[in-house]
Amino acid sequence: MKCAFDEMMLSQYLEKDLDAETMERITGHIRECPLCRKEVERLKTAVRIIRSLEEVAPPRNYLESVGGNLKKSSAPNSED
Ligand SMILES: [Zn+2]
């Protein structure tokens, strides 16, 4: 049996990047189709990994504040 929804469609579904009618059709299909359910789970895991990588990347001002602290703590002790 061939599914009407491919990986591209399912990833758009996860991103909620589809119109409401298609979203509903896929939701209904996933309930009935273990193959697509499995694929959605796989994509969900991939998305979670990508998201967590994005969260780990520190924002620019964080880097700047760390840089500032480093500069302060590693300042040469010229008055010694
Ligand atoms: Zn399917």
PDB file of the backbone (N, CA, C, O) and the ligand in Angstrom, with CONECT records:
HET     ZN  A 101       1
ATOM      1  N   MET A   1       0.836  -1.205   0.000  1.00  0.00           N
ATOM      2  CA  MET A   1       0.000   0.000   0.000  1.00  0.00           C
ATOM      3  C   MET A   1       0.872   1.257   0.000  1.00  0.00           C
ATOM      4  O   MET A   1       1.822   1.370   0.774  1.00  0.00           O
ATOM      5  N   LYS A   2       0.534   2.178  -0.867  1.00  0.00           N
ATOM      6  CA  LYS A   2       1.335   3.403  -0.967  1.00  0.00           C
ATOM      7  C   LYS A   2       0.654   4.517  -0.192  1.00  0.00           C
ATOM      8  O   LYS A   2      -0.557   4.716  -0.296  1.00  0.00           O
ATOM      9  N   CYS A   3       1.448   5.235   0.583  1.00  0.00           N
ATOM     10  CA  CYS A   3       0.900   6.325   1.368  1.00  0.00           C
ATOM     11  C   CYS A   3       0.809   7.598   0.532  1.00  0.00           C
ATOM     12  O   CYS A   3       1.597   7.819  -0.387  1.00  0.00           O
ATOM     13  N   ALA A   4      -0.157   8.411   0.871  1.00  0.00           N
ATOM     14  CA  ALA A   4      -0.344   9.670   0.154  1.00  0.00           C
ATOM     15  C   ALA A   4       0.622  10.726   0.661  1.00  0.00           C
ATOM     16  O   ALA A   4       0.773  11.778   0.041  1.00  0.00           O
ATOM     17  N   PHE A   5       1.274  10.457   1.780  1.00  0.00           N
ATOM     18  CA  PHE A   5       2.117  11.476   2.400  1.00  0.00           C
ATOM     19  C   PHE A   5       3.567  11.009   2.431  1.00  0.00           C
ATOM     20  O   PHE A   5       3.875   9.939   2.955  1.00  0.00           O
ATOM     21  N   ASP A   6       4.439  11.811   1.874  1.00  0.00           N
ATOM     22  CA  ASP A   6       5.856  11.468   1.883  1.00  0.00           C
ATOM     23  C   ASP A   6       6.558  12.212   3.030  1.00  0.00           C
ATOM     24  O   ASP A   6       5.940  12.944   3.802  1.00  0.00           O
ATOM     25  N   GLU A   7       7.863  11.990   3.103  1.00  0.00           N
ATOM     26  CA  GLU A   7       8.646  12.557   4.208  1.00  0.00           C
ATOM     27  C   GLU A   7       8.551  14.080   4.240  1.00  0.00           C
ATOM     28  O   GLU A   7       8.446  14.692   5.303  1.00  0.00           O
ATOM     29  N   MET A   8       8.591  14.681   3.041  1.00  0.00           N
ATOM     30  CA  MET A   8       8.509  16.134   2.937  1.00  0.00           C
ATOM     31  C   MET A   8       7.219  16.652   3.562  1.00  0.00           C
ATOM     32  O   MET A   8       7.208  17.609   4.336  1.00  0.00           O
ATOM     33  N   MET A   9       6.133  15.977   3.189  1.00  0.00           N
ATOM     34  CA  MET A   9       4.814  16.351   3.689  1.00  0.00           C
ATOM     35  C   MET A   9       4.754  16.185   5.207  1.00  0.00           C
ATOM     36  O   MET A   9       4.225  17.046   5.910  1.00  0.00           O
ATOM     37  N   LEU A  10       5.291  15.090   5.700  1.00  0.00           N
ATOM     38  CA  LEU A  10       5.223  14.814   7.130  1.00  0.00           C
ATOM     39  C   LEU A  10       6.074  15.800   7.924  1.00  0.00           C
ATOM     40  O   LEU A  10       5.713  16.175   9.039  1.00  0.00           O
ATOM     41  N   SER A  11       7.193  16.219   7.359  1.00  0.00           N
ATOM     42  CA  SER A  11       8.003  17.198   8.087  1.00  0.00           C
ATOM     43  C   SER A  11       7.322  18.560   8.088  1.00  0.00           C
ATOM     44  O   SER A  11       7.415  19.311   9.059  1.00  0.00           O
ATOM     45  N   GLN A  12       6.639  18.869   6.991  1.00  0.00           N
ATOM     46  CA  GLN A  12       5.840  20.106   6.967  1.00  0.00           C
ATOM     47  C   GLN A  12       4.704  20.012   7.982  1.00  0.00           C
ATOM     48  O   GLN A  12       4.321  21.004   8.604  1.00  0.00           O
ATOM     49  N   TYR A  13       4.183  18.818   8.133  1.00  0.00           N
ATOM     50  CA  TYR A  13       3.124  18.587   9.119  1.00  0.00           C
ATOM     51  C   TYR A  13       3.653  18.865  10.520  1.00  0.00           C
ATOM     52  O   TYR A  13       2.975  19.497  11.329  1.00  0.00           O
ATOM     53  N   LEU A  14       4.845  18.400  10.801  1.00  0.00           N
ATOM     54  CA  LEU A  14       5.444  18.638  12.116  1.00  0.00           C
ATOM     55  C   LEU A  14       5.688  20.126  12.349  1.00  0.00           C
ATOM     56  O   LEU A  14       5.535  20.628  13.462  1.00  0.00           O
ATOM     57  N   GLU A  15       6.067  20.815  11.288  1.00  0.00           N
ATOM     58  CA  GLU A  15       6.310  22.259  11.397  1.00  0.00           C
ATOM     59  C   GLU A  15       5.006  23.040  11.337  1.00  0.00           C
ATOM     60  O   GLU A  15       5.011  24.268  11.420  1.00  0.00           O
ATOM     61  N   LYS A  16       3.889  22.333  11.192  1.00  0.00           N
ATOM     62  CA  LYS A  16       2.560  22.961  11.025  1.00  0.00           C
ATOM     63  C   LYS A  16       2.589  23.938   9.860  1.00  0.00           C
ATOM     64  O   LYS A  16       2.024  25.030   9.913  1.00  0.00           O
ATOM     65  N   ASP A  17       3.270  23.503   8.806  1.00  0.00           N
ATOM     66  CA  ASP A  17       3.493  24.339   7.637  1.00  0.00           C
ATOM     67  C   ASP A  17       2.503  23.988   6.531  1.00  0.00           C
ATOM     68  O   ASP A  17       2.800  24.170   5.350  1.00  0.00           O
ATOM     69  N   LEU A  18       1.335  23.488   6.907  1.00  0.00           N
ATOM     70  CA  LEU A  18       0.324  23.074   5.935  1.00  0.00           C
ATOM     71  C   LEU A  18      -1.012  23.705   6.303  1.00  0.00           C
ATOM     72  O   LEU A  18      -1.223  24.160   7.427  1.00  0.00           O
ATOM     73  N   ASP A  19      -1.910  23.716   5.311  1.00  0.00           N
ATOM     74  CA  ASP A  19      -3.230  24.268   5.621  1.00  0.00           C
ATOM     75  C   ASP A  19      -4.007  23.313   6.534  1.00  0.00           C
ATOM     76  O   ASP A  19      -3.724  22.116   6.587  1.00  0.00           O
ATOM     77  N   ALA A  20      -4.979  23.860   7.241  1.00  0.00           N
ATOM     78  CA  ALA A  20      -5.683  23.111   8.283  1.00  0.00           C
ATOM     79  C   ALA A  20      -6.277  21.812   7.752  1.00  0.00           C
ATOM     80  O   ALA A  20      -6.276  20.797   8.449  1.00  0.00           O
ATOM     81  N   GLU A  21      -6.774  21.840   6.542  1.00  0.00           N
ATOM     82  CA  GLU A  21      -7.410  20.649   5.982  1.00  0.00           C
ATOM     83  C   GLU A  21      -6.389  19.530   5.799  1.00  0.00           C
ATOM     84  O   GLU A  21      -6.656  18.377   6.137  1.00  0.00           O
ATOM     85  N   THR A  22      -5.217  19.877   5.264  1.00  0.00           N
ATOM     86  CA  THR A  22      -4.173  18.875   5.073  1.00  0.00           C
ATOM     87  C   THR A  22      -3.667  18.363   6.421  1.00  0.00           C
ATOM     88  O   THR A  22      -3.432  17.167   6.590  1.00  0.00           O
ATOM     89  N   MET A  23      -3.505  19.274   7.371  1.00  0.00           N
ATOM     90  CA  MET A  23      -3.094  18.890   8.724  1.00  0.00           C
ATOM     91  C   MET A  23      -4.040  17.818   9.278  1.00  0.00           C
ATOM     92  O   MET A  23      -3.604  16.809   9.832  1.00  0.00           O
ATOM     93  N   GLU A  24      -5.341  18.064   9.115  1.00  0.00           N
ATOM     94  CA  GLU A  24      -6.337  17.132   9.633  1.00  0.00           C
ATOM     95  C   GLU A  24      -6.277  15.801   8.916  1.00  0.00           C
ATOM     96  O   GLU A  24      -6.402  14.744   9.534  1.00  0.00           O
ATOM     97  N   ARG A  25      -6.084  15.858   7.595  1.00  0.00           N
ATOM     98  CA  ARG A  25      -5.997  14.624   6.815  1.00  0.00           C
ATOM     99  C   ARG A  25      -4.813  13.794   7.273  1.00  0.00           C
ATOM    100  O   ARG A  25      -4.921  12.575   7.405  1.00  0.00           O
ATOM    101  N   ILE A  26      -3.690  14.442   7.517  1.00  0.00           N
ATOM    102  CA  ILE A  26      -2.495  13.709   7.942  1.00  0.00           C
ATOM    103  C   ILE A  26      -2.696  13.160   9.351  1.00  0.00           C
ATOM    104  O   ILE A  26      -2.351  12.011   9.627  1.00  0.00           O
ATOM    105  N   THR A  27      -3.252  13.979  10.238  1.00  0.00           N
ATOM    106  CA  THR A  27      -3.526  13.507  11.594  1.00  0.00           C
ATOM    107  C   THR A  27      -4.365  12.235  11.556  1.00  0.00           C
ATOM    108  O   THR A  27      -4.075  11.262  12.251  1.00  0.00           O
ATOM    109  N   GLY A  28      -5.417  12.260  10.728  1.00  0.00           N
ATOM    110  CA  GLY A  28      -6.277  11.087  10.587  1.00  0.00           C
ATOM    111  C   GLY A  28      -5.526   9.911   9.993  1.00  0.00           C
ATOM    112  O   GLY A  28      -5.704   8.774  10.431  1.00  0.00           O
ATOM    113  N   HIS A  29      -4.698  10.168   9.014  1.00  0.00           N
ATOM    114  CA  HIS A  29      -3.951   9.108   8.342  1.00  0.00           C
ATOM    115  C   HIS A  29      -2.950   8.466   9.295  1.00  0.00           C
ATOM    116  O   HIS A  29      -2.806   7.244   9.325  1.00  0.00           O
ATOM    117  N   ILE A  30      -2.256   9.301  10.079  1.00  0.00           N
ATOM    118  CA  ILE A  30      -1.235   8.782  10.991  1.00  0.00           C
ATOM    119  C   ILE A  30      -1.868   7.822  12.003  1.00  0.00           C
ATOM    120  O   ILE A  30      -1.273   6.821  12.401  1.00  0.00           O
ATOM    121  N   ARG A  31      -3.088   8.166  12.401  1.00  0.00           N
ATOM    122  CA  ARG A  31      -3.792   7.313  13.351  1.00  0.00           C
ATOM    123  C   ARG A  31      -3.980   5.901  12.784  1.00  0.00           C
ATOM    124  O   ARG A  31      -3.937   4.914  13.518  1.00  0.00           O
ATOM    125  N   GLU A  32      -4.189   5.826  11.459  1.00  0.00           N
ATOM    126  CA  GLU A  32      -4.478   4.541  10.820  1.00  0.00           C
ATOM    127  C   GLU A  32      -3.213   3.857  10.287  1.00  0.00           C
ATOM    128  O   GLU A  32      -3.204   2.642  10.089  1.00  0.00           O
ATOM    129  N   CYS A  33      -2.173   4.614  10.061  1.00  0.00           N
ATOM    130  CA  CYS A  33      -1.036   4.095   9.303  1.00  0.00           C
ATOM    131  C   CYS A  33       0.223   4.020  10.162  1.00  0.00           C
ATOM    132  O   CYS A  33       0.832   5.046  10.465  1.00  0.00           O
ATOM    133  N   PRO A  34       0.611   2.816  10.550  1.00  0.00           N
ATOM    134  CA  PRO A  34       1.800   2.670  11.394  1.00  0.00           C
ATOM    135  C   PRO A  34       3.080   3.133  10.711  1.00  0.00           C
ATOM    136  O   PRO A  34       4.012   3.589  11.374  1.00  0.00           O
ATOM    137  N   LEU A  35       3.129   3.017   9.389  1.00  0.00           N
ATOM    138  CA  LEU A  35       4.328   3.456   8.654  1.00  0.00           C
ATOM    139  C   LEU A  35       4.550   4.952   8.797  1.00  0.00           C
ATOM    140  O   LEU A  35       5.652   5.404   9.105  1.00  0.00           O
ATOM    141  N   CYS A  36       3.487   5.712   8.568  1.00  0.00           N
ATOM    142  CA  CYS A  36       3.602   7.161   8.661  1.00  0.00           C
ATOM    143  C   CYS A  36       3.784   7.596  10.107  1.00  0.00           C
ATOM    144  O   CYS A  36       4.481   8.571  10.386  1.00  0.00           O
ATOM    145  N   ARG A  37       3.157   6.872  11.022  1.00  0.00           N
ATOM    146  CA  ARG A  37       3.315   7.194  12.437  1.00  0.00           C
ATOM    147  C   ARG A  37       4.789   7.054  12.823  1.00  0.00           C
ATOM    148  O   ARG A  37       5.350   7.880  13.543  1.00  0.00           O
ATOM    149  N   LYS A  38       5.386   5.990  12.323  1.00  0.00           N
ATOM    150  CA  LYS A  38       6.796   5.742  12.602  1.00  0.00           C
ATOM    151  C   LYS A  38       7.666   6.841  11.992  1.00  0.00           C
ATOM    152  O   LYS A  38       8.619   7.317  12.609  1.00  0.00           O
ATOM    153  N   GLU A  39       7.318   7.227  10.779  1.00  0.00           N
ATOM    154  CA  GLU A  39       8.075   8.256  10.078  1.00  0.00           C
ATOM    155  C   GLU A  39       7.966   9.591  10.821  1.00  0.00           C
ATOM    156  O   GLU A  39       8.954  10.313  10.956  1.00  0.00           O
ATOM    157  N   VAL A  40       6.771   9.911  11.297  1.00  0.00           N
ATOM    158  CA  VAL A  40       6.577  11.148  12.035  1.00  0.00           C
ATOM    159  C   VAL A  40       7.395  11.124  13.326  1.00  0.00           C
ATOM    160  O   VAL A  40       7.990  12.132  13.707  1.00  0.00           O
ATOM    161  N   GLU A  41       7.422   9.980  13.992  1.00  0.00           N
ATOM    162  CA  GLU A  41       8.224   9.862  15.214  1.00  0.00           C
ATOM    163  C   GLU A  41       9.707  10.092  14.912  1.00  0.00           C
ATOM    164  O   GLU A  41      10.421  10.759  15.661  1.00  0.00           O
ATOM    165  N   ARG A  42      10.142   9.517  13.790  1.00  0.00           N
ATOM    166  CA  ARG A  42      11.544   9.655  13.385  1.00  0.00           C
ATOM    167  C   ARG A  42      11.864  11.129  13.098  1.00  0.00           C
ATOM    168  O   ARG A  42      12.892  11.649  13.532  1.00  0.00           O
ATOM    169  N   LEU A  43      10.980  11.778  12.373  1.00  0.00           N
ATOM    170  CA  LEU A  43      11.180  13.188  12.048  1.00  0.00           C
ATOM    171  C   LEU A  43      11.125  14.047  13.298  1.00  0.00           C
ATOM    172  O   LEU A  43      11.879  15.011  13.429  1.00  0.00           O
ATOM    173  N   LYS A  44      10.233  13.698  14.219  1.00  0.00           N
ATOM    174  CA  LYS A  44      10.094  14.451  15.458  1.00  0.00           C
ATOM    175  C   LYS A  44      11.406  14.414  16.235  1.00  0.00           C
ATOM    176  O   LYS A  44      11.853  15.429  16.769  1.00  0.00           O
ATOM    177  N   THR A  45      12.011  13.243  16.291  1.00  0.00           N
ATOM    178  CA  THR A  45      13.296  13.098  16.970  1.00  0.00           C
ATOM    179  C   THR A  45      14.360  13.955  16.298  1.00  0.00           C
ATOM    180  O   THR A  45      15.148  14.624  16.966  1.00  0.00           O
ATOM    181  N   ALA A  46      14.373  13.928  14.975  1.00  0.00           N
ATOM    182  CA  ALA A  46      15.349  14.735  14.227  1.00  0.00           C
ATOM    183  C   ALA A  46      15.150  16.211  14.508  1.00  0.00           C
ATOM    184  O   ALA A  46      16.115  16.945  14.721  1.00  0.00           O
ATOM    185  N   VAL A  47      13.894  16.649  14.508  1.00  0.00           N
ATOM    186  CA  VAL A  47      13.585  18.062  14.772  1.00  0.00           C
ATOM    187  C   VAL A  47      14.026  18.436  16.179  1.00  0.00           C
ATOM    188  O   VAL A  47      14.562  19.522  16.402  1.00  0.00           O
ATOM    189  N   ARG A  48      13.796  17.523  17.135  1.00  0.00           N
ATOM    190  CA  ARG A  48      14.173  17.806  18.523  1.00  0.00           C
ATOM    191  C   ARG A  48      15.689  17.987  18.634  1.00  0.00           C
ATOM    192  O   ARG A  48      16.166  18.862  19.356  1.00  0.00           O
ATOM    193  N   ILE A  49      16.433  17.158  17.917  1.00  0.00           N
ATOM    194  CA  ILE A  49      17.895  17.251  17.957  1.00  0.00           C
ATOM    195  C   ILE A  49      18.347  18.586  17.370  1.00  0.00           C
ATOM    196  O   ILE A  49      19.217  19.261  17.920  1.00  0.00           O
ATOM    197  N   ILE A  50      17.732  18.954  16.233  1.00  0.00           N
ATOM    198  CA  ILE A  50      18.100  20.225  15.597  1.00  0.00           C
ATOM    199  C   ILE A  50      17.791  21.389  16.527  1.00  0.00           C
ATOM    200  O   ILE A  50      18.597  22.305  16.691  1.00  0.00           O
ATOM    201  N   ARG A  51      16.585  21.335  17.145  1.00  0.00           N
ATOM    202  CA  ARG A  51      16.181  22.402  18.065  1.00  0.00           C
ATOM    203  C   ARG A  51      17.167  22.514  19.219  1.00  0.00           C
ATOM    204  O   ARG A  51      17.569  23.616  19.591  1.00  0.00           O
ATOM    205  N   SER A  52      17.563  21.362  19.792  1.00  0.00           N
ATOM    206  CA  SER A  52      18.443  21.399  20.962  1.00  0.00           C
ATOM    207  C   SER A  52      19.807  21.939  20.571  1.00  0.00           C
ATOM    208  O   SER A  52      20.463  22.606  21.371  1.00  0.00           O
ATOM    209  N   LEU A  53      20.239  21.657  19.347  1.00  0.00           N
ATOM    210  CA  LEU A  53      21.509  22.216  18.872  1.00  0.00           C
ATOM    211  C   LEU A  53      21.409  23.732  18.772  1.00  0.00           C
ATOM    212  O   LEU A  53      22.342  24.453  19.126  1.00  0.00           O
ATOM    213  N   GLU A  54      20.261  24.206  18.281  1.00  0.00           N
ATOM    214  CA  GLU A  54      20.066  25.652  18.161  1.00  0.00           C
ATOM    215  C   GLU A  54      20.066  26.312  19.531  1.00  0.00           C
ATOM    216  O   GLU A  54      20.585  27.415  19.698  1.00  0.00           O
ATOM    217  N   GLU A  55      19.478  25.625  20.517  1.00  0.00           N
ATOM    218  CA  GLU A  55      19.407  26.198  21.856  1.00  0.00           C
ATOM    219  C   GLU A  55      20.780  26.254  22.520  1.00  0.00           C
ATOM    220  O   GLU A  55      21.063  27.150  23.316  1.00  0.00           O
ATOM    221  N   VAL A  56      21.626  25.286  22.182  1.00  0.00           N
ATOM    222  CA  VAL A  56      22.958  25.228  22.778  1.00  0.00           C
ATOM    223  C   VAL A  56      23.823  26.382  22.302  1.00  0.00           C
ATOM    224  O   VAL A  56      24.644  26.906  23.055  1.00  0.00           O
ATOM    225  N   ALA A  57      23.634  26.779  21.039  1.00  0.00           N
ATOM    226  CA  ALA A  57      24.421  27.887  20.504  1.00  0.00           C
ATOM    227  C   ALA A  57      24.153  29.139  21.318  1.00  0.00           C
ATOM    228  O   ALA A  57      23.013  29.602  21.353  1.00  0.00           O
ATOM    229  N   PRO A  58      25.142  29.699  21.964  1.00  0.00           N
ATOM    230  CA  PRO A  58      24.921  30.866  22.826  1.00  0.00           C
ATOM    231  C   PRO A  58      24.658  32.116  22.002  1.00  0.00           C
ATOM    232  O   PRO A  58      25.236  32.290  20.929  1.00  0.00           O
ATOM    233  N   PRO A  59      23.795  32.978  22.495  1.00  0.00           N
ATOM    234  CA  PRO A  59      23.546  34.246  21.810  1.00  0.00           C
ATOM    235  C   PRO A  59      24.772  35.145  21.887  1.00  0.00           C
ATOM    236  O   PRO A  59      25.645  34.961  22.735  1.00  0.00           O
ATOM    237  N   ARG A  60      24.818  36.120  20.987  1.00  0.00           N
ATOM    238  CA  ARG A  60      26.000  36.971  20.872  1.00  0.00           C
ATOM    239  C   ARG A  60      26.328  37.671  22.200  1.00  0.00           C
ATOM    240  O   ARG A  60      27.492  37.722  22.597  1.00  0.00           O
ATOM    241  N   ASN A  61      25.321  38.205  22.883  1.00  0.00           N
ATOM    242  CA  ASN A  61      25.624  38.968  24.100  1.00  0.00           C
ATOM    243  C   ASN A  61      26.169  38.078  25.214  1.00  0.00           C
ATOM    244  O   ASN A  61      26.895  38.538  26.094  1.00  0.00           O
ATOM    245  N   TYR A  62      25.804  36.783  25.160  1.00  0.00           N
ATOM    246  CA  TYR A  62      26.378  35.852  26.128  1.00  0.00           C
ATOM    247  C   TYR A  62      27.881  35.753  25.908  1.00  0.00           C
ATOM    248  O   TYR A  62      28.662  35.813  26.857  1.00  0.00           O
ATOM    249  N   LEU A  63      28.276  35.601  24.649  1.00  0.00           N
ATOM    250  CA  LEU A  63      29.701  35.518  24.324  1.00  0.00           C
ATOM    251  C   LEU A  63      30.435  36.781  24.773  1.00  0.00           C
ATOM    252  O   LEU A  63      31.548  36.722  25.294  1.00  0.00           O
ATOM    253  N   GLU A  64      29.784  37.917  24.557  1.00  0.00           N
ATOM    254  CA  GLU A  64      30.421  39.179  24.920  1.00  0.00           C
ATOM    255  C   GLU A  64      30.628  39.284  26.430  1.00  0.00           C
ATOM    256  O   GLU A  64      31.673  39.742  26.893  1.00  0.00           O
ATOM    257  N   SER A  65      29.606  38.850  27.199  1.00  0.00           N
ATOM    258  CA  SER A  65      29.747  38.941  28.644  1.00  0.00           C
ATOM    259  C   SER A  65      30.823  37.977  29.138  1.00  0.00           C
ATOM    260  O   SER A  65      31.566  38.304  30.064  1.00  0.00           O
ATOM    261  N   VAL A  66      30.914  36.805  28.536  1.00  0.00           N
ATOM    262  CA  VAL A  66      31.967  35.861  28.904  1.00  0.00           C
ATOM    263  C   VAL A  66      33.327  36.454  28.562  1.00  0.00           C
ATOM    264  O   VAL A  66      34.272  36.369  29.345  1.00  0.00           O
ATOM    265  N   GLY A  67      33.408  37.057  27.374  1.00  0.00           N
ATOM    266  CA  GLY A  67      34.656  37.686  26.955  1.00  0.00           C
ATOM    267  C   GLY A  67      35.068  38.775  27.932  1.00  0.00           C
ATOM    268  O   GLY A  67      36.245  38.904  28.268  1.00  0.00           O
ATOM    269  N   GLY A  68      34.091  39.561  28.389  1.00  0.00           N
ATOM    270  CA  GLY A  68      34.363  40.624  29.343  1.00  0.00           C
ATOM    271  C   GLY A  68      34.896  40.066  30.645  1.00  0.00           C
ATOM    272  O   GLY A  68      35.855  40.589  31.211  1.00  0.00           O
ATOM    273  N   ASN A  69      34.264  38.991  31.121  1.00  0.00           N
ATOM    274  CA  ASN A  69      34.714  38.380  32.366  1.00  0.00           C
ATOM    275  C   ASN A  69      36.122  37.814  32.236  1.00  0.00           C
ATOM    276  O   ASN A  69      36.949  37.927  33.141  1.00  0.00           O
ATOM    277  N   LEU A  70      36.369  37.197  31.075  1.00  0.00           N
ATOM    278  CA  LEU A  70      37.691  36.614  30.852  1.00  0.00           C
ATOM    279  C   LEU A  70      38.749  37.712  30.884  1.00  0.00           C
ATOM    280  O   LEU A  70      39.816  37.553  31.476  1.00  0.00           O
ATOM    281  N   LYS A  71      38.432  38.822  30.239  1.00  0.00           N
ATOM    282  CA  LYS A  71      39.387  39.930  30.171  1.00  0.00           C
ATOM    283  C   LYS A  71      39.714  40.437  31.588  1.00  0.00           C
ATOM    284  O   LYS A  71      40.864  40.706  31.938  1.00  0.00           O
ATOM    285  N   LYS A  72      38.623  40.553  32.387  1.00  0.00           N
ATOM    286  CA  LYS A  72      38.797  41.035  33.748  1.00  0.00           C
ATOM    287  C   LYS A  72      39.676  40.092  34.573  1.00  0.00           C
ATOM    288  O   LYS A  72      40.607  40.514  35.259  1.00  0.00           O
ATOM    289  N   SER A  73      39.339  38.777  34.477  1.00  0.00           N
ATOM    290  CA  SER A  73      40.022  37.829  35.359  1.00  0.00           C
ATOM    291  C   SER A  73      41.450  37.548  34.903  1.00  0.00           C
ATOM    292  O   SER A  73      42.298  37.153  35.703  1.00  0.00           O
ATOM    293  N   SER A  74      41.715  37.759  33.586  1.00  0.00           N
ATOM    294  CA  SER A  74      43.051  37.449  33.102  1.00  0.00           C
ATOM    295  C   SER A  74      43.885  38.712  32.894  1.00  0.00           C
ATOM    296  O   SER A  74      44.911  38.680  32.215  1.00  0.00           O
ATOM    297  N   ALA A  75      43.444  39.814  33.477  1.00  0.00           N
ATOM    298  CA  ALA A  75      44.211  41.058  33.338  1.00  0.00           C
ATOM    299  C   ALA A  75      45.583  40.896  34.017  1.00  0.00           C
ATOM    300  O   ALA A  75      45.679  40.382  35.132  1.00  0.00           O
ATOM    301  N   PRO A  76      46.616  41.335  33.337  1.00  0.00           N
ATOM    302  CA  PRO A  76      47.958  41.200  33.931  1.00  0.00           C
ATOM    303  C   PRO A  76      48.086  42.017  35.227  1.00  0.00           C
ATOM    304  O   PRO A  76      47.629  43.158  35.299  1.00  0.00           O
ATOM    305  N   ASN A  77      48.684  41.445  36.197  1.00  0.00           N
ATOM    306  CA  ASN A  77      48.806  42.123  37.496  1.00  0.00           C
ATOM    307  C   ASN A  77      50.027  43.014  37.478  1.00  0.00           C
ATOM    308  O   ASN A  77      51.088  42.678  38.003  1.00  0.00           O
ATOM    309  N   SER A  78      49.833  44.190  36.840  1.00  0.00           N
ATOM    310  CA  SER A  78      51.010  45.035  36.572  1.00  0.00           C
ATOM    311  C   SER A  78      51.504  45.754  37.829  1.00  0.00           C
ATOM    312  O   SER A  78      52.620  46.272  37.872  1.00  0.00           O
ATOM    313  N   GLU A  79      50.640  45.771  38.854  1.00  0.00           N
ATOM    314  CA  GLU A  79      51.040  46.518  40.070  1.00  0.00           C
ATOM    315  C   GLU A  79      51.773  45.627  41.056  1.00  0.00           C
ATOM    316  O   GLU A  79      52.023  46.018  42.196  1.00  0.00           O
ATOM    317  N   ASP A  80      52.114  44.431  40.611  1.00  0.00           N
ATOM    318  CA  ASP A  80      52.793  43.489  41.514  1.00  0.00           C
ATOM    319  C   ASP A  80      54.278  43.831  41.611  1.00  0.00           C
ATOM    320  O   ASP A  80      55.022  43.156  42.322  1.00  0.00           O
TER     321      ASP A  80
HETATM  322 ZN    ZN A 101       0.899   6.215   5.668  1.00  0.00          ZN2+
END
